[in-house]
């Protein structure tokens, strides 16, 4: 019978561990897992991975930044994924790579998108 040793990973102060799906401060790695799957992230990356807005909040934020209703509607018509996200998603996640691409069409930078999501 093989014996397995648990490896305990602990994030540094003010940092977190992530495997891209979960975010934790510490974890025990056991059989079938690898510590190489985990990396440390800082507070900014933590906020970026966890920040969400409702579609309504997101659209209102775009309107407040000078994006027009017509621009938003044109983008929704031209992109099925944007249409689905804005019409059927419960929450829009900041970590969605589509956001930076979408917002760049309105002249917004990734930093502007971070600001919309309250990441400073």
Secondary structure, DSSP 8 states (H G I E B T S, - for coil): ------EEEE--TT-EEESSS-EESEEEE-TT--GGG-EEE-HHHHHHHH-EE-HHHHHHHHHHTT--HHHHHHHHHH-HHHHHHHHH-S-EETT-HHHHHHHHTTT--HHHHHHHTT--
